[in-house]
Amino acid sequence: MVLTSSTMLKLGTEAPDFLMMDTVASKKVNLNTFKNSALLLVMFISVHCPYVKHIEKKLPLIRKDFNVNDVGVLAISSNDIVDYPEDSPEKLKKMAQRLDLNFPLCYDETQEVAKAYSAACTPDFFIFDRHRKLGYRGQFDDSRPENGLPVTGESVREAIQILLKGDSSSILEQKASIGCNIKWKKGNEPHYFS
């Protein structure tokens, strides 16, 4: 595991579109899937990352605690499954079922979605406003496997509440997430790491 921080993509960036298969529902998902949601939360996760495992039980609560018309939620795994078979679509489906995830969990086979979002680590969170402009990126909360702080999702929850009010300037602090690096296919590393 290589400990990596978020790239902190520029605020205001437009959400890149995508087309991926939901590993559970076996339906294709794209930006339009979330057209009826005011906000869109995109998270990059993996099955094996200890930083994701640390927060995984709290992830379904985001969908449960916010109305689907307020927040669309999408999880994506972009890891190379040749070298990391534990992140295969089949294992992602089992993870989603085990955690009772109530939102799509997609596999980014080409890793082009991760590159488009400048995702760097798992977990990595991005929240897009009503116009699908980036209003928040970074950590779930201050908790880490080694620091003993409770997992609350406070950073993401606060950003959602502020963005629902339409005032992204009120988000005082956006801290980078930290976790396992995305496992890039050999020769497919993105330019933002060069």
Phi, psi and omega in degrees: 000131174253116180291126188224147176256160174303151175282343181059060176314145185299130176300144182092350177299137179285140180298122176292140177283169184199167172214110182222161178266130172290124185292340181266306185277349183054040175240147177286142183235137172216184181302322182297337177303331185254020186300333181271001179261134181297318180241162174229121175260120177247126179235139174258122184225176173209166182285318193265346186294126180296334178287327174286315179304325181298327184249356193303325182291341179269346183299316180296339182291334177300312179294321182289328186270346179236138179299141181299332177287339177273315185223119168273143183233135179221131174249143183225138170243129184243007185293147175294117184273355174291311180272342182228069184298342178292351177255021180294160177305324179295318179289326176297318179299317178297320178299312180300319179290319180298320182271355184057047177295134184247037177208161182297140172237109187252154175254123181268081188300318183277347184069009181288331179291315177302318179296317181298326180268359185055035177292142184235330188218170171237124001275156176217131188239140179224130177238126181252140184280191183302330181264009182059038171258142183293122179248342179207143170209144179139222191276161173284313177192188182279354183287140175224157182306330187260356187257355174075000178284146180291148177276116183237336187073020187303318182297314180292316181299316180297317179297319178299312182298319180291316181293329175295331177279351177084021183230082182291341181291345180280350180285102190290316186224130177240106182266140177298142170286163176218140181179203179286142175295150171296137183273094183285144173296148181303127180081003183249013181300139182286160182298332184287000173252001182268000000 
